[in-house]
Amino acid sequence: MQDYKQLIVWQKSHTFALLLYKETKFFPKEELYGITSQIRRSALSIPANIAEGCGRLTDKENRQFFQVSLGSYMKQNIICCFVKT
């Protein structure tokens, strides 16, 4: 088990999630339960899954949570592309 806070990927994803939470404050109120919620949940999922993976006992479990985190990152990219258009 390793300290997830020491991982650069966790630090950057945590900073990214905080940034997106701040930015979505300015989204229209009618989007609170739509795109705003999607952005916030997927952004928070990235560092959360990294942390959870670090708490697992086997490398296989650890990799599984890192893969889920990568999937959340990819989802976040699609959502951000959608919002920009």
N, C-alpha and C positions, 0 to 999 in steps of 0.2 A: 504494500500500500504506500502510495506516495502523496506528498502534499501538493494538491492541485494548484494552490496559489503560487507555487514556484514555477509553474509551466508558463512559458511566454504565450502559448496559444490560449490558455485560460485568461491571462491578463488582458490580451488584446480583445478576446471575445467579450469579456466583462465590460471593458471600456466601450466597445461597439454597442452592447445592449443598453448601457446607460445613455449613450448618445441618441440611440433610436427612441428611447423612452422620452427624452427631452424634446426631440424633434416632433414626435407625434402629438405633443401637447397642442400644437398649432394646427392640427388637422381639423376639418369640419366636424362639428359635434354629431352630425348624422352618420358619420363613419366610425363612431366609437365602438360599435359592436360589429363592424365589418372589417375594413382593411386595417384600421388602427389596432384592433385586437389581434389580428393575424400577425402584423409586424411585431408587436410586443411579445406575443407568445413564442414566435419562432426565434426572435432575437435572444430571449431569455433561455430558450431551450439549448442553445449552443454551449454557454459556459456551464449550465446545469448538468448537461450530460457528460461533459468533460470531468466535472467534479464527481459525479456519481461513478463514472468509470474508474477513477482513481481510488475509489473506496472498495472496489471489487477485489477479490482475492486471486483470481486467475487472469493470466494474460488474455485468454480467449474472451472472458467477460469484459475486460478492460477495453479491448479492441471493438467489441460490439457497441459499447456506449460511445466510443470515439466515432464509429461509423454513423451512428444515429445523429451525433453532433454535426458531422459533415453533411448529412442529409438536410438538417435544419438550416445550415449555412446556404446550401444550394436553394432551398425553398425561399430563404430571405433574399437571395439575389433575384429570383423571379419576381417576387413581390415588389422589390425596389425598382426593377425595370418597368413594371406595370404602373407604379406611382409616377414615375418620371414622364410617362407618355401622356 
